[in-house]
């Protein structure tokens, strides 16, 4: 009897997640593809008072707003292991818009999940002086 109650309890979260519109799922998958540098975009920073472009960035770019919502950050992949980051502080007269240059082939029915096992083990950079590691701090104080 308990097993019969367990089956609907396990299926309920799956059914609740299936109530998304096609556009919602496709939009999330396009964002995921852009965050993996798979979509070519043009990002234009402009001054709304003078109607002049401040900066135009084109390439495989991902973007976001900072936590405070006052800076627009763009990071673009320029090579196999090369990236450039651009930031614009948003104000009353500065803004940005993003144009996707090519269509993206994404699913409107299945969410895309990226699993990157390389991210589990971090790159560790050592900064410091080997002499500081081998010297006792008590000896320096005397």
N, C-alpha and C positions, 0 to 999 in steps of 0.2 A: 504494500500500500504506500509506503514512504517513497519507494522508487517511482511510482506513478505521479506523485506530487513533485518529485525532483525534476522530471523531464520538462514540465511547463515552466518551472522556475529557471531552468537553464536556457530555455528558448526565448523567454521574455526579453532579455537584453538584446538578443539577435534581431527580434522583430521590431523592437523600438529603434534600433539603428537603421532599419530599412525604410524608414519613413521620410528619408531625405529626397528632395527634388533632384532631377538629373543635373540641373545647372549647379546646384550646391556641390555635388560630388565632383563634377567636371572642374569647377573652379578650384576646389581644394587640390585636385590632381595637377592642374596647370601650375598652381603655386608651388607644389612639391617639385615639379619638373624644373621650374625656374630656380628654386633654391638649390637644385643639383646642377645648375649651370647648363641646362639643356635647351633653353629657349632664348632666341635672339630678341633683344629689346632695344628701344631707343628711349633714353631718359633725358628730359629737357628741364633744366632749372631756368626759371625766368623771373624777371622783375615785372610785376603787375602794373606798376605806375608808368614806367617808361616803355613797356611792351618790348623789351630787349631780352634776348637770351643771354643768360650768364654763363651757362655751360651745357654742352650736349655730350652725352655718353652713349655709345652704341656697342653692343656686344652681348655676350652671354652673361647677364647680370641678374642679381637678386637684390631686393630692396626691402627696407622696413623703416618704421618710425622708431625713434628711441623711446624709452619708458616714459619720459615726460611728454612725448608727443610734439616736441618743438624742433626736432632735427630729423631730416630725411637722409638715411644712409643707403648708399649703393655700393655693392661690391661686385666686381666683374672679373671673370676668369680671362686672362690674357695669354696664357700658355699652359703647358701640362701641369706645372706647379707654381704658376705665377698669378697673382691677384692684385687688383687695384681697388682701393676704397675711396669713395667720394662722399662728402657730407655737405648738406645744405641746412643752415639754420633757418627754419621757417619763421616768417614774420608777417606783418600786415601787407608788405609789398613783394615778398619773395614766395615762390611756390614752385611746384614741380609737377610734371605729368609724365606718364609712362605709356609707351606704345609697343605692343607686341608685334614684331616684324613678320613672323612666320606663324602659320597655324601649328598647333600642337596636337599630336595624336594621343589622346588620353581617354580613359574609360569614363562613361557617365553612370556606370553600374557598380564598379568596384573601387573602393578606396585604395590608393597606392601607399604602401608602407616601405620605407627604406631601412634596411638593416645593414650596418657597417661594422663588421667585427674589428676592423683596424682602429676604430675609435676607442676601443676598450683599453688598449695599451697606449698611454700618452707618449709623445716625444718630450724628453726631458733635456732642457738646456741647463748646463752648469755655468753659473756666473759667479765669479769670486776668485780669490787668490788661494792657491794651494798652501802657501805659508800661513795664512790665517787659520786654516783647518788644523794644521799641525802644531800651532802655538797655543799654549795654555793661556787663557785670559788672565789668570792670577799672576802669571809671570810678567805680563805687560803692565799691571797695576803697580808693581814694586819698583 
